[in-house]
Amino acid sequence: MTELLSIKEASQWASEYLGKKVTTSNISYLIQYGRIKKIGDNGSTLVSKNELIEYYNKLKKSREKEWKKQLGEDLNWALSFEQYKESETTKHVHRLHPYKGKFIPQLVEYFLDSHTDNFKREVYFKPGDIVYDPFSGSGTTLVQACELGIHAIGNDVSAFNALIGNCKVAKYNLQEVQIEINRITKALKAYLSIHKTLEFEEQLLKELNAFNNQYFPVPEYKYKVKQKLINEKNYGTQKEKEFLPIYHKLISEYNIKLHQDKNITFLDKWFIQPIRDEIEFVVNEIQKIKNTDTKNIISIILSRTVRSCRATTHSDLATLIEPVTSTYYCSKHGKICKPLFSILKWWEFYSKDTVKRLAQFDKLRKDTFQVCLTGDSRTIDLIGELKKVNPEFARLVEKQKIRGIFTSPPYVGLIDYHEQHAYAYDLFGFERKDELEIGPLYKGQGKEARQSYVEGISQVLINSKKFLVEDYDVFLVANDKYNLYPIIAEKADMQIVNQYKRPVLNRTEKDKGAYSEIIFHLKNI
């Protein structure tokens, strides 16, 4: 007879079984998403211990062994950081804004901090040193350097990326930030009070809840889908069509305008009209803020909000396909979902979350310099540009030079780094510099694109050497499937002295297959 456990008991048992913390929320997630079956009701939810063992064994079943079989025995599992929960890999300001292709802070910390182990035999950076990230992205290196007492310079060709990085490491008057958030929230609610958007959305949610409770009961429906007792595609499509008349009736009754009059910019195409109107309202309110740092961080809150309010399905949020302006069957949540009609919910959530994260980081940061510049890393004069924004930091760089580099260069033809934040460029009027991207998506991954990439990355390293100490340490994180980095190192007159091949477990979105990257350690010849 199978042993039954309460959610709390299951949490305790799983924590001991796996050797890491498994919360009651983790167990509830498994039930909700049909991974294991719910037994009992009326507040006495139980789960089968045998089913838990089967689930965890299948999950655990030599993930390391299977990945090494696919990716090679040289895979360094110690650098998988599998012991960290998502809340730890996205700690404090690291989750101030979504960003494709960023590395986790634990990886940066591993190479920047003062520990040694079987793989890292020496310390490369110490407090007071200066580290440089020529592809700063969302600013992970800057943040971790600040936490470790290391000065950091970032550089990025994308003005919006630089804004994200600088907002993460800026020092704020949090009371002033909260006052401005409260002012804008109050104004937005007053604006909404004279429109019917929230009333419409409330009525739509009532209809959706009733419909979903009837046809997509939780967790029974998802469990049946997992067990292949229901054809999800056919059933979901059928119920999606059944709900549409209810949706269209409410749209007509509340006179909701779904589409904008023009379809030229990103904001025109990907946002329902009421959302666009609210965005414009908040932008105008932000413009009234006089303190630049406060204005910037609240702009980031709005950008994060706007990204979550695009007219798309929940499963396609990161890889937009076509605008969605009607209710739809959502495979991610296993029910009929709707597009958003107001930014208020996400604005309030991200405002609260941002202030909390800034306060957390404020307790950890050290009194050091961190700046992210905007420019082409192949040609930028770091000291000259630093003098314009932080003369004191520029003098320090001139005096002691940069100790080394920790960065993750763009991959060949994989991500369009400007397009991923197209809404923000439209929103804030930043000038785009797509033509300066190295290895852009539109050039693909052919021979010519790879040659251009090699030239670009090697030029970045050559330019960086002007500002480095003689005995520098350069760490480049890359998935080098075309074996380009030995050529890059040679062109930059550097030598690869070590390389660490690590499994990437914490990938986002849909691709969860076996995947690795290499940290190349380069030094002067």
KAPE-V85986 format. One record per residue. N is the residue number from 1. SS is DSSP state (H for helix, E for strand, C for the rest). PHI is phi as a letter, one per 30 degrees, with the letter a starting at -180 (none if undefined). BURIAL is + if it has 16 or more other ideal C-beta (glycine too) atoms within 10 Angstrom, else -. Layout:
N_SS_PHI_BURIAL ; N_SS_PHI_BURIAL
//
This chain:
1_C_none_- ; 2_C_d_- ; 3_C_d_- ; 4_E_c_+ ; 5_E_b_+ ; 6_E_d_- ; 7_H_d_+ ; 8_H_d_- ; 9_H_d_+ ; 10_H_d_+ ; 11_H_d_+ ; 12_H_d_- ; 13_H_d_+ ; 14_H_d_+ ; 15_H_d_- ; 16_H_d_- ; 17_H_d_+ ; 18_H_c_- ; 19_C_i_- ; 20_C_a_- ; 21_C_d_- ; 22_C_b_+ ; 23_C_d_- ; 24_H_d_- ; 25_H_d_- ; 26_H_d_- ; 27_H_d_+ ; 28_H_d_+ ; 29_H_d_- ; 30_H_d_+ ; 31_H_d_+ ; 32_H_d_+ ; 33_C_c_+ ; 34_C_i_+ ; 35_C_d_+ ; 36_C_b_+ ; 37_C_c_+ ; 38_C_d_+ ; 39_E_b_- ; 40_C_j_- ; 41_C_a_- ; 42_C_h_- ; 43_C_i_- ; 44_C_c_- ; 45_C_d_+ ; 46_E_b_+ ; 47_E_b_+ ; 48_E_d_+ ; 49_H_d_+ ; 50_H_d_- ; 51_H_d_+ ; 52_H_d_+ ; 53_H_d_- ; 54_H_d_- ; 55_H_d_+ ; 56_H_d_+ ; 57_H_d_- ; 58_H_d_- ; 59_H_d_- ; 60_H_d_- ; 61_C_e_- ; 62_C_h_- ; 63_H_e_- ; 64_H_d_- ; 65_H_d_- ; 66_H_d_- ; 67_H_d_+ ; 68_H_d_+ ; 69_H_d_- ; 70_H_d_- ; 71_H_c_- ; 72_C_j_- ; 73_C_d_- ; 74_C_d_- ; 75_C_d_+ ; 76_C_c_+ ; 77_H_d_+ ; 78_H_d_- ; 79_H_c_+ ; 80_C_d_+ ; 81_C_h_+ ; 82_C_d_- ; 83_C_d_- ; 84_C_c_+ ; 85_C_d_- ; 86_H_e_- ; 87_H_d_- ; 88_H_d_- ; 89_H_d_+ ; 90_C_b_+ ; 91_C_d_+ ; 92_H_g_+ ; 93_H_d_+ ; 94_H_d_+ ; 95_H_c_+ ; 96_C_d_+ ; 97_C_a_+ ; 98_C_d_+ ; 99_C_a_+ ; 100_C_d_+ ; 101_C_i_- ; 102_C_d_+ ; 103_C_c_+ ; 104_C_d_+ ; 105_H_d_+ ; 106_H_d_+ ; 107_H_d_+ ; 108_H_d_+ ; 109_H_d_+ ; 110_H_e_+ ; 111_H_d_+ ; 112_H_c_+ ; 113_C_d_+ ; 114_C_c_- ; 115_C_d_- ; 116_C_b_- ; 117_C_a_- ; 118_C_d_- ; 119_C_c_- ; 120_C_c_+ ; 121_C_d_- ; 122_C_b_- ; 123_C_c_- ; 124_C_c_+ ; 125_C_b_+ ; 126_C_b_- ; 127_C_e_- ; 128_C_j_- ; 129_C_d_+ ; 130_E_c_+ ; 131_E_c_+ ; 132_E_b_+ ; 133_E_b_+ ; 134_C_d_+ ; 135_C_b_+ ; 136_C_d_+ ; 137_C_h_+ ; 138_C_c_+ ; 139_C_j_+ ; 140_H_e_+ ; 141_H_d_+ ; 142_H_d_+ ; 143_H_d_+ ; 144_H_d_+ ; 145_H_d_+ ; 146_H_d_+ ; 147_H_d_+ ; 148_H_c_+ ; 149_C_i_- ; 150_C_c_+ ; 151_E_d_+ ; 152_E_b_+ ; 153_E_c_+ ; 154_E_c_+ ; 155_E_b_+ ; 156_E_a_+ ; 157_C_d_+ ; 158_C_d_+ ; 159_H_d_+ ; 160_H_d_+ ; 161_H_e_+ ; 162_H_d_+ ; 163_H_d_+ ; 164_H_e_+ ; 165_H_e_+ ; 166_H_d_+ ; 167_H_d_+ ; 168_H_d_+ ; 169_H_c_+ ; 170_C_d_+ ; 171_C_c_- ; 172_C_c_+ ; 173_C_d_- ; 174_H_d_- ; 175_H_d_- ; 176_H_d_- ; 177_H_e_+ ; 178_H_d_- ; 179_H_d_- ; 180_H_d_+ ; 181_H_d_+ ; 182_H_d_- ; 183_H_d_- ; 184_H_d_+ ; 185_H_d_+ ; 186_H_d_- ; 187_H_d_- ; 188_H_d_+ ; 189_H_d_- ; 190_H_d_- ; 191_H_d_+ ; 192_H_d_+ ; 193_H_d_- ; 194_C_c_- ; 195_C_c_+ ; 196_C_c_- ; 197_H_e_+ ; 198_H_d_+ ; 199_H_d_- ; 200_H_d_+ ; 201_H_d_+ ; 202_H_d_- ; 203_H_d_- ; 204_H_d_+ ; 205_H_d_- ; 206_H_d_- ; 207_H_d_+ ; 208_H_d_+ ; 209_H_d_- ; 210_H_d_- ; 211_H_d_+ ; 212_H_d_+ ; 213_H_d_- ; 214_H_d_- ; 215_H_c_+ ; 216_C_b_+ ; 217_C_d_- ; 218_C_c_+ ; 219_C_c_+ ; 220_H_e_- ; 221_H_d_+ ; 222_H_d_+ ; 223_H_d_+ ; 224_H_d_+ ; 225_H_d_+ ; 226_H_d_+ ; 227_C_d_- ; 228_C_i_- ; 229_C_d_- ; 230_C_b_+ ; 231_C_d_- ; 232_H_e_+ ; 233_H_d_- ; 234_H_d_- ; 235_H_d_+ ; 236_H_d_+ ; 237_H_d_- ; 238_H_d_- ; 239_H_d_+ ; 240_H_e_+ ; 241_H_d_- ; 242_H_d_- ; 243_H_d_+ ; 244_H_e_- ; 245_H_e_- ; 246_H_d_+ ; 247_H_d_+ ; 248_H_d_- ; 249_H_d_- ; 250_H_d_+ ; 251_H_e_+ ; 252_H_d_- ; 253_H_d_- ; 254_C_c_+ ; 255_C_h_- ; 256_C_d_+ ; 257_C_d_- ; 258_C_d_- ; 259_C_c_- ; 260_C_d_+ ; 261_C_d_- ; 262_C_b_- ; 263_C_b_- ; 264_C_c_- ; 265_C_c_- ; 266_H_e_+ ; 267_H_d_+ ; 268_H_d_- ; 269_H_d_+ ; 270_C_c_+ ; 271_C_b_+ ; 272_C_d_+ ; 273_H_e_+ ; 274_H_e_+ ; 275_H_d_+ ; 276_H_e_+ ; 277_H_d_+ ; 278_H_d_+ ; 279_H_e_+ ; 280_H_d_- ; 281_H_d_+ ; 282_H_d_+ ; 283_H_e_- ; 284_H_d_- ; 285_H_d_+ ; 286_H_d_+ ; 287_C_d_- ; 288_C_d_- ; 289_C_d_+ ; 290_C_d_- ; 291_C_d_- ; 292_H_d_- ; 293_H_d_+ ; 294_H_d_+ ; 295_H_d_- ; 296_H_d_+ ; 297_H_d_+ ; 298_H_d_+ ; 299_H_d_+ ; 300_H_d_+ ; 301_H_d_+ ; 302_H_d_+ ; 303_H_d_+ ; 304_H_d_+ ; 305_H_d_+ ; 306_H_e_+ ; 307_H_e_+ ; 308_H_d_- ; 309_C_c_+ ; 310_C_d_+ ; 311_C_d_+ ; 312_C_b_+ ; 313_C_d_+ ; 314_H_d_- ; 315_H_d_+ ; 316_H_c_- ; 317_C_e_- ; 318_C_d_- ; 319_C_b_- ; 320_C_d_+ ; 321_C_c_- ; 322_C_b_- ; 323_C_e_+ ; 324_C_b_+ ; 325_C_b_+ ; 326_C_b_- ; 327_C_d_+ ; 328_E_a_+ ; 329_E_d_+ ; 330_E_c_+ ; 331_C_d_- ; 332_C_d_- ; 333_C_c_+ ; 334_C_i_+ ; 335_E_a_+ ; 336_E_d_+ ; 337_E_c_+ ; 338_C_b_+ ; 339_C_d_+ ; 340_C_d_+ ; 341_C_b_+ ; 342_C_b_+ ; 343_C_c_+ ; 344_H_e_+ ; 345_H_e_- ; 346_H_d_+ ; 347_H_e_+ ; 348_H_d_- ; 349_H_d_- ; 350_H_d_+ ; 351_H_d_+ ; 352_H_d_- ; 353_H_d_- ; 354_H_d_+ ; 355_H_d_+ ; 356_H_d_- ; 357_H_d_+ ; 358_H_d_+ ; 359_H_d_- ; 360_H_d_- ; 361_H_d_+ ; 362_H_e_- ; 363_H_d_- ; 364_H_c_- ; 365_C_d_+ ; 366_C_c_- ; 367_C_d_- ; 368_C_b_+ ; 369_C_c_+ ; 370_E_b_+ ; 371_E_b_+ ; 372_E_c_+ ; 373_E_c_+ ; 374_E_c_+ ; 375_C_l_+ ; 376_C_d_+ ; 377_C_d_+ ; 378_C_d_+ ; 379_C_b_- ; 380_C_d_+ ; 381_C_c_- ; 382_H_e_+ ; 383_H_d_+ ; 384_H_d_- ; 385_H_d_+ ; 386_H_d_+ ; 387_H_e_+ ; 388_H_d_- ; 389_H_c_- ; 390_C_a_+ ; 391_H_e_- ; 392_H_d_- ; 393_H_d_+ ; 394_H_e_+ ; 395_H_d_- ; 396_H_d_+ ; 397_H_d_+ ; 398_H_d_- ; 399_H_d_- ; 400_H_c_- ; 401_C_i_+ ; 402_E_d_+ ; 403_E_d_+ ; 404_E_l_+ ; 405_E_b_+ ; 406_E_b_+ ; 407_E_a_+ ; 408_C_b_+ ; 409_C_d_+ ; 410_C_d_+ ; 411_C_d_+ ; 412_C_d_+ ; 413_C_h_+ ; 414_C_c_- ; 415_C_b_+ ; 416_C_c_+ ; 417_C_d_+ ; 418_C_d_+ ; 419_H_d_+ ; 420_H_d_+ ; 421_H_c_+ ; 422_H_e_+ ; 423_H_d_+ ; 424_H_d_+ ; 425_H_d_+ ; 426_H_d_+ ; 427_H_d_+ ; 428_H_c_+ ; 429_C_i_- ; 430_C_d_+ ; 431_C_d_- ; 432_C_d_+ ; 433_C_b_+ ; 434_H_e_- ; 435_H_d_- ; 436_H_c_+ ; 437_C_d_+ ; 438_C_c_+ ; 439_C_i_+ ; 440_C_d_+ ; 441_H_e_+ ; 442_H_d_- ; 443_H_d_+ ; 444_C_i_- ; 445_C_b_- ; 446_C_d_- ; 447_H_e_- ; 448_H_d_- ; 449_H_d_+ ; 450_H_d_+ ; 451_H_d_- ; 452_H_d_+ ; 453_H_d_+ ; 454_H_e_+ ; 455_H_d_- ; 456_H_d_+ ; 457_H_d_+ ; 458_H_d_+ ; 459_H_d_+ ; 460_H_d_+ ; 461_H_d_+ ; 462_H_d_- ; 463_H_d_+ ; 464_H_d_+ ; 465_H_d_+ ; 466_H_d_- ; 467_H_c_+ ; 468_E_c_+ ; 469_E_d_- ; 470_E_d_- ; 471_E_c_- ; 472_E_d_+ ; 473_E_b_+ ; 474_E_c_+ ; 475_E_c_+ ; 476_E_c_+ ; 477_E_c_+ ; 478_E_a_+ ; 479_C_c_- ; 480_C_c_+ ; 481_C_d_- ; 482_C_c_- ; 483_C_h_- ; 484_C_c_+ ; 485_H_d_+ ; 486_H_d_- ; 487_H_d_+ ; 488_H_d_+ ; 489_H_e_+ ; 490_H_d_- ; 491_H_d_- ; 492_C_c_+ ; 493_C_h_- ; 494_E_b_+ ; 495_E_b_- ; 496_E_d_+ ; 497_E_c_- ; 498_E_a_- ; 499_E_b_+ ; 500_E_c_+ ; 501_E_c_+ ; 502_E_b_+ ; 503_E_d_+ ; 504_C_c_+ ; 505_C_c_+ ; 506_C_c_+ ; 507_C_d_- ; 508_C_c_- ; 509_C_i_- ; 510_C_d_- ; 511_C_d_- ; 512_C_c_- ; 513_C_d_- ; 514_C_d_- ; 515_C_a_- ; 516_E_b_+ ; 517_E_b_+ ; 518_E_c_+ ; 519_E_c_+ ; 520_E_d_+ ; 521_E_c_+ ; 522_E_c_+ ; 523_E_b_- ; 524_E_d_- ; 525_C_d_-
//
